[in-house]
Amino acid sequence: MAKKRKPLPEHPVEVEIESLTHDGRGLAHVDGKALFVDGALPGERVQARYTRIQRHYDEAAVVSVEQPSSDRVTPRCPHFGVCGGCRYQHLAAEAQVRVKQEILQDVLTRIGKVTPETWLAPLSAAAWGYRRKARLGVRYVPKKGRVLVGFRERRSSFVTDLTRCDILHPAVGERIPAIAAALQDLSIRTRLPQIEVAIGDGPAVLVFRVLDPPTAEDLARLAALGQETGLHIYVQEGGIETIRPLPGQEVALHYSLPRHQVQIAFEPSDFTQVNLELNRAMVDQALGLLDVQPDERVLDLFCGLGNFTLPLARQAEEVLGLEGDAGLVARARANAERHHLASARFEVADLYGEGVLSPWLQGRFDKALLDPPRSGALAVLDWLPRLGVQRLVYVSCYPATLARDADQLVNGLGYRLISAGAMDMFPHTEHLEAMALFERDEER
């Protein structure tokens, strides 16, 4: 017999918020039990209504703020609190950056058992209209009699009924109603679950994922949307190999790194950083920390399209980029050839496979750059000292795996954590990226 769930308290509880959790909720304690409060900020006194009772912690949402934080601001978006696209809009932009730096410090100390010798100033850029890659949900809702386009609601599979989105690039964020209206009369409106957004320096591409083939009339309506808005329309009927532009809609996507005289071409499905301005600052900082010399060889792991590899190739004797996605490697090679960068070499390698770096052990690498996915780079760390790597920059999109890997680098492999700092790649969200510099003594 299933255990009966404990009923929620009928009345709100007044609590003092102690800190902010990694997912952007306020932390309080009631009778010694942790309470995570949606919409609350550190230092505030709030009335909170319970939303969930768990064995070791409870969850709640703010009903009213009795004593607000000096960092509290009015959210710009009318959908804030419902839409899952943002979590920090009620927190001033400069405070968001400060909080992310504090979270990074906590994670490195608590999980990694390491502290950098110096802290890098956090990297930040424009807080609005920055997002150039996104996945939007699409749902026809019979009760509303129309199609909704937007991010998923918080803790729900429902699509938020957006009228605009201020974190998306304006080419898309200001056209949400027009996009939704264009889908309203499609024969496959119930068979179109998502839209991929891809924008570089130029036009915006929308990739419509369809579960049934669109009719000629459907394609004509989508083409009209492109003509009316300037958006470039692609459809995808299966895997990424089925992505195709509608007639006359194809566009060459690319983004530039002006300080390094590099322009990187990409396909709509390729991984690129969502925040172009912050990416440029990130590349500049990474190259500055590595301080590559003309006679040095550099290893770029999880290199993707060559976001770091190609700028590094302008400084180093040779850069080897390794990446598991063969399509990305092919396009990285094409990008290098287009820039006549013979010092950049790219190879396909499963960086989570056993003995993955053994083919390159015959050569020495002076420095390395790691930009792994959320799962981190633990599988390749032990190879770095064997390859001779004395200095490495680790670019992280998930602080917990950065901390785990920092523990291995410092406490297991004898590197020093020279510096670290947060990067606000996703303003108004709890997502935290970071960069860290490690060095190993020559004699080790």
C-alpha positions in Angstrom: 0.0 0.0 0.0 1.4 3.4 -1.0 2.4 5.7 1.8 -0.1 8.6 2.1 1.5 11.9 1.3 1.6 14.5 4.1 -0.8 17.4 3.4 0.6 20.8 2.7 0.3 23.4 5.5 -2.8 25.5 4.9 -1.3 28.9 5.7 1.9 30.6 4.5 5.0 30.6 6.8 7.2 33.7 7.4 10.9 32.9 7.0 14.3 34.6 6.7 16.2 33.7 3.6 19.8 32.8 4.4 21.3 32.2 0.9 20.6 31.4 -2.7 20.9 27.8 -3.9 22.6 26.8 -7.1 19.2 26.5 -8.9 18.2 30.1 -7.9 15.9 29.4 -4.9 16.2 31.0 -1.5 17.2 28.8 1.3 15.5 29.0 4.7 15.1 26.7 7.7 11.9 25.9 9.5 12.3 23.9 12.7 15.8 22.9 11.5 14.5 21.5 8.1 15.6 23.1 4.9 13.0 25.0 2.9 13.7 26.0 -0.7 11.7 29.1 -1.6 11.0 30.1 -5.3 11.2 33.8 -5.8 13.1 34.7 -2.6 16.5 36.4 -2.3 19.2 36.3 0.4 18.5 38.6 3.4 14.8 38.9 2.7 11.9 38.1 5.0 9.1 36.6 3.1 5.7 34.9 3.4 6.0 31.6 1.6 3.4 28.9 0.8 4.4 25.3 0.8 4.3 23.5 -2.5 5.9 20.2 -1.7 6.8 18.2 1.4 9.9 15.9 1.2 11.6 13.8 3.8 14.8 15.9 4.1 13.6 19.2 2.7 10.5 21.1 1.7 9.7 23.5 -1.2 7.7 26.7 -1.2 6.9 29.8 -3.3 6.9 33.4 -2.3 3.4 34.8 -1.5 4.7 38.3 -0.4 8.0 40.0 0.4 7.9 41.6 3.9 11.4 42.9 3.8 13.0 43.0 0.3 16.7 42.7 -0.5 18.4 45.8 -1.8 19.3 43.7 -4.9 15.6 43.0 -5.7 14.3 44.6 -9.0 11.1 44.5 -10.9 11.3 41.7 -13.5 11.2 43.1 -17.0 9.3 40.1 -18.4 5.5 39.7 -17.7 6.0 36.0 -18.0 8.6 35.8 -15.2 7.7 33.3 -12.6 5.8 31.1 -15.0 8.3 30.7 -17.9 11.2 28.4 -17.2 13.5 30.3 -19.5 14.7 32.6 -16.6 15.0 32.4 -12.9 16.9 35.5 -11.8 15.0 38.5 -13.4 14.0 39.7 -9.9 17.7 40.0 -9.0 19.8 43.0 -10.3 22.1 42.1 -13.1 25.3 43.0 -11.2 24.1 41.0 -8.2 23.5 38.0 -10.5 27.1 38.0 -11.5 28.2 38.4 -7.9 26.1 35.5 -6.8 27.5 33.2 -9.5 31.0 34.0 -8.4 30.1 33.2 -4.9 28.5 29.9 -6.0 31.7 29.0 -7.9 33.8 29.7 -4.8 31.6 27.5 -2.7 31.6 24.6 -5.1 35.4 24.6 -5.6 36.0 24.7 -1.9 33.3 22.2 -0.9 33.4 19.7 -3.7 36.9 20.2 -5.2 38.7 20.9 -1.9 40.7 23.6 -3.8 41.0 27.4 -3.7 42.6 29.4 -6.5 45.6 31.5 -5.7 43.8 34.5 -7.2 40.2 35.1 -8.4 39.5 36.3 -11.9 37.0 39.1 -12.2 33.7 37.6 -13.5 33.0 37.9 -17.2 29.7 39.5 -18.2 28.1 41.1 -21.2 24.7 42.5 -22.3 21.9 41.1 -20.1 19.1 41.4 -22.7 18.7 40.1 -26.3 21.8 38.0 -26.0 20.5 34.5 -26.7 21.3 33.3 -30.2 20.8 29.5 -29.7 17.6 28.2 -28.2 15.0 25.4 -28.3 11.4 26.7 -28.2 8.5 24.4 -27.4 5.4 24.4 -29.6 2.0 23.2 -28.6 -1.5 23.5 -30.0 -3.9 24.0 -27.0 -7.5 23.3 -28.0 -8.9 25.1 -25.0 -7.2 28.3 -26.1 -7.9 27.6 -29.7 -4.4 28.5 -30.8 -0.7 27.5 -31.0 1.7 28.5 -28.2 5.4 29.1 -28.8 7.8 29.5 -26.0 10.0 28.0 -23.3 8.6 25.3 -21.0 6.9 26.5 -17.9 8.8 26.0 -14.6 8.7 22.4 -13.4 6.2 21.6 -16.1 5.9 20.2 -19.7 3.5 23.0 -20.6 4.6 25.7 -23.1 4.5 29.2 -21.7 2.1 31.5 -23.6 4.7 34.1 -24.6 4.0 37.4 -26.2 7.8 38.2 -26.5 11.1 37.1 -25.0 13.7 39.7 -24.0 16.6 37.3 -23.5 16.3 36.0 -27.1 17.9 37.9 -29.9 15.2 40.5 -31.0 15.0 38.9 -34.4 13.2 36.1 -32.8 12.2 37.3 -29.3 10.1 40.1 -30.7 8.4 37.9 -33.2 7.0 35.1 -31.0 3.3 36.0 -31.8 4.0 36.1 -35.5 5.7 32.7 -35.4 2.8 31.2 -33.4 0.2 32.7 -35.8 1.9 31.2 -38.8 1.6 27.8 -37.3 -2.0 28.2 -36.4 -3.4 26.9 -39.7 -0.8 24.2 -40.5 -2.2 20.8 -41.1 0.5 19.4 -38.8 0.2 22.0 -36.0 -0.2 19.2 -33.5 2.8 17.4 -34.9 5.3 20.2 -34.6 6.9 20.0 -31.1 9.8 22.4 -31.2 11.7 25.1 -33.0 15.5 25.4 -32.9 16.9 28.9 -33.1 20.3 29.5 -34.6 21.8 33.0 -35.1 25.4 34.1 -35.8 26.5 37.5 -36.8 23.9 37.7 -39.6 20.3 36.4 -40.2 18.3 34.1 -37.9 17.4 30.5 -38.8 14.4 28.7 -37.4 14.4 24.9 -37.7 10.9 23.5 -37.4 11.0 19.9 -36.1 8.0 18.1 -37.7 6.8 14.6 -36.8 4.7 14.3 -40.0 5.7 15.5 -43.5 4.3 19.1 -44.1 2.0 19.5 -47.0 2.7 21.9 -49.9 0.3 24.4 -48.2 2.1 24.0 -44.9 5.4 24.8 -46.6 3.9 27.8 -48.4 2.7 29.2 -45.0 6.2 28.7 -43.5 7.9 30.3 -46.5 5.5 33.3 -46.1 6.6 33.6 -42.5 10.2 33.8 -43.7 9.4 36.5 -46.3 7.4 38.6 -43.8 9.8 38.5 -41.0 13.3 38.1 -42.6 13.7 34.8 -40.7 15.2 31.9 -42.6 13.0 28.8 -42.4 14.3 25.2 -42.3 12.4 22.0 -41.6 13.6 18.8 -39.9 11.6 15.5 -40.5 14.0 13.1 -38.7 17.6 13.2 -37.5 19.8 16.2 -38.0 20.8 14.9 -41.4 17.2 15.7 -42.6 17.5 19.4 -41.8 16.9 21.4 -45.0 16.1 25.0 -45.9 12.9 25.8 -47.7 13.5 27.0 -51.3 15.2 30.4 -51.3 15.7 30.3 -47.5 19.2 28.9 -47.2 21.7 31.1 -45.5 25.4 30.7 -44.5 25.6 31.0 -40.7 28.8 32.3 -39.2 30.1 34.3 -36.3 33.4 36.2 -35.9 36.1 36.7 -33.4 37.4 40.0 -34.6 40.4 40.3 -32.3 41.8 37.1 -33.8 40.8 37.6 -37.4 38.6 34.5 -37.3 35.2 33.8 -38.8 33.6 30.5 -37.9 31.0 29.0 -40.2 28.4 26.6 -38.7 25.3 24.7 -39.4 22.0 25.3 -37.6 22.3 22.1 -35.5 25.9 22.7 -34.5 26.9 23.6 -31.0 27.8 27.2 -30.6 27.8 29.4 -27.6 24.5 31.2 -27.0 26.0 34.5 -26.1 28.2 35.8 -28.8 29.5 38.9 -27.0 30.4 36.9 -23.9 32.0 34.2 -26.1 34.3 36.8 -27.6 35.4 37.9 -24.1 35.8 34.3 -23.0 38.1 33.5 -26.0 40.2 36.6 -25.3 40.5 35.7 -21.6 41.4 32.0 -22.3 44.1 33.0 -24.8 45.5 35.6 -22.4 45.7 33.0 -19.6 47.4 30.4 -21.7 49.9 32.9 -23.1 50.9 30.6 -26.0 54.4 31.2 -27.5 55.3 30.7 -31.2 57.3 27.6 -30.6 54.7 25.8 -28.5 52.3 22.9 -29.2 48.8 23.1 -27.8 46.2 20.5 -27.3 42.5 21.6 -27.5 40.2 18.9 -26.1 36.4 19.0 -26.9 37.3 21.5 -29.6 34.0 21.6 -31.5 34.1 23.9 -34.5 37.4 25.4 -33.4 36.1 28.3 -31.3 39.4 28.3 -29.4 41.6 26.2 -31.8 41.6 28.7 -34.6 42.5 31.7 -32.5 45.2 29.6 -30.8 46.6 28.6 -34.3 47.5 32.2 -34.9 49.8 32.1 -31.9 51.2 28.5 -31.6 53.5 26.4 -33.7 50.8 23.7 -33.8 47.3 23.2 -32.3 45.7 19.8 -32.2 41.9 19.9 -31.8 40.2 16.7 -30.7 36.4 16.3 -30.8 34.0 13.3 -30.8 31.5 14.7 -33.4 32.8 13.9 -36.9 30.5 16.6 -38.4 32.0 19.3 -36.2 35.5 18.1 -37.0 34.8 18.3 -40.7 33.5 21.9 -40.4 36.4 22.8 -38.1 38.8 21.6 -40.8 37.0 23.6 -43.4 37.1 26.7 -41.2 40.9 26.3 -40.8 41.4 25.8 -44.5 39.3 28.9 -45.2 41.7 30.9 -43.0 44.9 29.2 -44.4 45.7 28.1 -40.8 48.0 25.1 -41.5 49.1 25.1 -37.9 45.6 23.9 -36.8 44.9 20.1 -37.1 41.6 18.4 -36.2 41.0 14.8 -35.4 37.9 12.8 -34.4 38.4 11.2 -31.0 36.0 9.7 -28.4 37.3 11.7 -25.4 35.5 9.3 -23.0 37.0 6.2 -24.5 39.8 4.1 -22.8 43.3 5.1 -24.0 41.9 7.9 -26.1 45.0 10.0 -26.1 47.5 7.2 -26.6 48.0 7.9 -30.4 49.5 11.3 -29.4 51.8 10.2 -26.6 54.8 10.3 -29.0 54.6 14.1 -29.1 54.8 16.7 -26.3 52.3 19.4 -25.8 53.3 22.4 -23.8 49.8 23.7 -23.0 46.1 22.5 -23.2 42.6 23.9 -23.4 39.7 21.9 -22.2 36.1 22.9 -22.9 34.0 19.8 -22.0 30.3 19.3 -21.8 28.5 19.1 -18.5 29.9 15.6 -17.7 33.4 17.2 -17.5 36.8 16.0 -18.5 37.8 13.4 -15.9 38.5 10.7 -18.5 41.4 12.6 -20.1 43.0 14.4 -17.1 45.5 11.6 -16.2 46.9 11.9 -19.8 47.8 15.6 -19.4 51.1 15.3 -17.4 52.1 12.3 -19.5 51.8 14.5 -22.6 54.0 17.2 -20.9 51.2 19.7 -20.4 52.5 22.4 -17.9 49.7 24.9 -18.2 46.0 24.4 -19.0 42.8 26.4 -19.2 39.6 24.6 -18.2 36.4 26.2 -19.6 33.4 24.8 -17.7 29.7 24.8 -18.3 28.9 23.0 -15.0 30.7 24.0 -11.8 30.2 20.6 -10.0 32.2 18.7 -12.6 34.8 21.5 -12.8 35.2 21.2 -9.0 35.5 17.4 -9.3 38.1 17.7 -12.0 40.0 20.4 -10.2 40.3 18.0 -7.2 41.9 15.5 -9.5 44.2 18.0 -11.2 45.4 19.6 -8.0 45.2 16.8 -5.3 45.9 13.9 -7.7 48.1 15.1 -10.5 50.1 17.9 -8.9 48.8 20.9 -10.7 48.2 24.2 -9.0 45.0 26.1 -9.3 46.3 29.5 -10.3 43.1 31.4 -10.9 39.4 30.9 -11.5 36.3 33.0 -12.2 32.7 32.9 -13.2 31.3 33.7 -16.6 27.7 34.9 -17.0 27.0 33.2 -20.3 23.2 33.0 -19.5 22.1 36.2 -17.7 18.8 35.9 -15.7 19.2 32.1 -15.4 20.9 30.0 -12.8 23.2 28.5 -15.4 26.9 29.1 -14.4 30.0 28.9 -16.6 33.5 29.3 -15.3 37.1 29.4 -16.4 40.1 28.1 -14.4 43.9 28.2 -15.0 46.1 25.3 -13.8 49.9 25.0 -13.8 52.3 22.2 -13.1 56.0 22.6 -12.1 58.5 21.7 -14.8 60.4 19.3 -12.6 57.5 17.1 -11.7 
